[in-house]
């Protein structure tokens, strides 16, 4: 028990990886049916309900009125960056290159988190950190490049736009994590912090939907039973459990360490991708996923 309590942040990060594997698969299915913007709006409003009910029963607050202005400012900024910017692009990537490759590219999150943590809150980077970065990019390259029929020329096996979308998602998630760590300084509750982030994200997407005249698409998405079930699953395991446990992880351990453990999703997602979506996975893709995760693991051992 003392081992578990002594590694609360690490175990929270491991559970986060499991939750994000589930939500990635659910959100890929939903995004292909009703589009990334619609999925994000529905799931965040569902997450507001989940989090509000949880915090009411667990903490006695329907709205996190115990948060300081400092908490609200930084956590709201984190929600806008992480959800509106990061998740919008990640979900676009889901619909273009699928959740398995998208989550593989998301292994760059620990590298980016460490970089932003170094710039913004003074967390240290060493030569081994840069070695980890090199390994991660090597693993990703192995998975997303293939040789032509003659085995001579390397070519991208994925749509470039999907790769760019996934990288945009990685930047948003990494910066959002660091901003969350700043916003939770002290002993503020991770679930309440997530509620503030989700409030900000939902508000941001609502404004975006008005600007783009997309509320009719949202109404259609709610009426699509299969898509709504997938979105609900993604909302429960993503913005509710996943994000809350990720904030718990960065609260109890370094942001780079937490992100490293969370980054095992590309390995966890391979079996369900094969079983559920009948994807053909090559040895190079498996090796690339393992090498990429190994690169991020270096952040955990230094």
Buried (B, 14 or more C-beta within 10 A) or exposed (E): EEEEEEBBBBBBBBBBBBBBBBBBBBBBBBBBBBBBBBBBBBBBBBBBEBBBEBBEEEBEBEEBEEBEEEBBBBBBBBBBBBBBBBBBBBBBBBBBBBBBBBBBBBBBBBBBBBBBBBEBEEBEBEEEBEEBBEBBBBBBEBBBBBEEEEEEEEEEBBEEEBBBBBBBBBBBBBBBBBBBBBBBEEEBBBBBBBBBBBBBBBBBBBEBBEEEEBEEBBEEBBEBEEBBEBBBBBBBBBBBBBBBBBBBBBBBBBBBBBBBBBBBBBBBBBEBBEEEEEBEBEEBBBEBBBBBBBBBBBBBEB
